[in-house]
Amino acid sequence: MKIHFVGAGPGDPELVTVKGARLLAEADLVVYAGSLVNPALLEGLSARLVDSNEINLEEINGIMLEAAKEGERVVRLHSGDPALYGAILEQMRPLEEAGVEVEVVPGVSSLFAVAAALKTQLTLKGVSESLIVTRPAGTTLEEDQIGEISRLGATMAIFLGADKIRETMRSLEVPKETPVAVVYHASWPDERVVIGTVEDVAEKVEEAGITRSALILVGDVISRSGFGRSHLYQSR
């Protein structure tokens, strides 16, 4: 028995991996992450489809375990890459304890779709050599460290924070003119990009009506300037 946890990618159905697409095509059961997964990725599948947003964790695991025991090919389809805020360990542990083998198939994170939308690099010579991935405090996180870690001056990717944009910008300990980009539905047909600074981006995001399904990127890499030439392409 084996269950595959597959990253659906950021939204564009062509950005799922070749292996992920094959597993979906072969599956008997696909348990997918609701509206976070582009419906286009599910079109034409012969598998039985279950929206995990409509059931709890125990029900999800029960459905997958029963199907696996019946010899069905099961895919648990997560948005982006399952390793980033995917809550996969709490799903996999009971399955493993029940004797089910699990395999994780990576996906393209929305973080990389955001960089593509902005046509920039997340790490840029002479600008930022590090990337911080984090999220603000909320329903499932009592306290965050956004202010503290922002002092490091690295590029920051802030997930799950569009509805807390004002509080998040106030917590940053960086110059007010630091560039900020908020990208809604990166790689989807309705993708929207809002560019601003720590000082004014919250107002722009609120005017655009963006409150969810967006990633916040903070750092000078957004301006695509001030960088040095890579050693890889230095004259030899």
N, C-alpha and C positions, 0 to 999 in steps of 0.2 A: 504494500500500500504506500502510495506517495501522493502528497499534495504540493502543488507548486504555488508559491507566493510570487506573483508577477507584478512588476512595476509597469503601469500603463503609459508612463511618460506624462508630459505636462498638459496635454490636451490634443494636439494635432495627432490624428490616428496614424500618420505615417512616421511618427517619432517613437512608436513602440519598437522594441528590438525585434530582430528576425526570429529569435527563439521565442520571445513572448507571443508574437503573432502565430507562430506554429502551434504553440501550446493552446492558445485560444481556439484555433481552428479544430484541434483534435479533442477538445474538452467535452465531457458529458454534462458537467456542472460548472458554472462560473458564478462565483459570489463576488459582486463588484461594489465599489465604494460610492454608490449613489451618484449624485450630480457632479461629483468630483471627477468622474470618468466620462469622457466624451461619448455620447450615445453612438456616434459613428463607428466607434471601435467595436461595438457589439452587434452591428448590423450584419446579417448573413450568417451568424453563428448557429450551429445546430444544437448547441448546449442549452440546457435549462438555465435560466438566468434568475438570480436572487439578489435583490437590492439590500445590502447589509445595513443601510441607514434605517430600515424599517424594523430591524430585530436587534436583540441585545447580543452580547459577546457569547453567552452560553448557547444561545440558539444558533448563532453562526457556527460555532465549533461543532455543535450537535449535527447540524445539516451536513457539514463537510465530512465529519467522521462517519456518519451513516453511509454517505455516498461512497466514500473510499472503501469501506468494508464490503460494499456491494460490487466492488471492482470497477467503479466509475472513475474516470479521469477528471480530477478536480483542480480548478484554478481559483485561487483567491486573488482577485485583481484590485490592486491598490493604485492610487493616483501617484504620479511622479515616480520617485524611487522609494521603495518600502522602508529603507533605512532611515529616512528623515521624517520624523513625526508620523510614522506609519503604525505604531502600536502593534508590531507584529510578534514580539516575543510573548506577550500575554495570550496571543492566539496559538502560537506554535508550541508552547510548553505543554498544554494539556494534550495536544495531538501526539507529541513525542512520547508523553507518558502513557498514552493509549497504544503505543506501538506503531504509530504512523510515521513514515519517513517524510521529512519536509525538505524542499529545495527552494531557495530564493533566487529569482531571476531579476537582476537589477533593471532599473528603468532610468530614463532621462529625467532628472529633477527639474521642477519649474525654475529653480535657481539658474540653471544653464539656459533655459528658454528665455529668461529675463535678460541675461547677458547677451544673448543672440538678438533679442528685440532692440537692445540699446547699442548693438554693434560695438561692444567693448569687451575688455578682459576684466576678470575679477581680481587678478593679480597682474600688476603692471610695473615694469622695471622703473625704479626711481619714484614711484607713486605709492604703491602698496604691494608688499611681498606676502601678505597674509590675508586670510579670509576667516571671518567669524560668522558662524551660523547660530542664530538664537531666536528667541520668541519673547514677547512681553508677558507679564503676569496676567492671569485671567481666571476663568472658572476652574481650570485644572492645574494652575500654577500660582501658588500664593505670592511668591516674590521672585523678581527677576534680577539679573545683574547687568542690565543694559548700560546703565550709567557708568558703572565701574569698568566694564570691558571696553566701552567706547573710547576711553582714554588711551588705549593702545594705538589708535590711529590706523587700524587696519580697515579694509573693506568690511562692511557689515551687511549681512543678509538677514532680514527680520521677517520670519514667517508669522502667520496668524495674528497680524497686528493692524490690519487696515481699519478696524473699528475702534482702535485705540491710538490713532495717528497723533492726536494732539498730546496725549500723555507720553507717548513714546518719544516724540521730538523734544518735549520738555526735559525728559530724563537723560538725553544725550549730553555728554560733557565734551563737546567739540565746538569749533567755531560756528557761529550762526550761518555763515555763508557756505558751509560745507554742502556740496551737491547731494540731493536725494532724488531717487526715482521710485515711483510706485507703479507697478505694472499689474494690471488686472487681466486675468485669463491669458497669460503668456502662451502664445502659439495657437490659441483658439481663433476662430473667425472674428469674434467680437473683442479681440485684444485691444486694450487701451493703455496708453503710457502717459503718466503725469510726471513732469520734471520740475523740480523746484530746489529749494534749499531747506536746511533745518528750520529756518525762520518762517518760511512762507508755504511750505508744501502741504501742511495740514489744511489750510484754507482752500488750496487748489483741489485737494482730494475730496474734501467735503462738497465743493461746488460741482465736482464731477459725479457725485453720488456713489462713490466707491466705498463699500463697507465690508467687503468679504472677497475671497478668492483672489487676493492680490498679495504680492510680495514687495517688501520695502527694501531698497538697496541704498546704502549710505556710503559715501566716500568719493574721493577725487577721481577715481577711475571712470566715473560717469561722464566727466567733462572731456575724456579722451585726449588729454593734453598733458604736457610736462613730463613725458616719459622718455627714457633713454633707449637706445637701440640695443636689442638683445645680443648677448655675446655670440649666440648661435649664428648670427648673420654678420658678424664683424668681418672685415676684410682679412683674408689670410695671405 
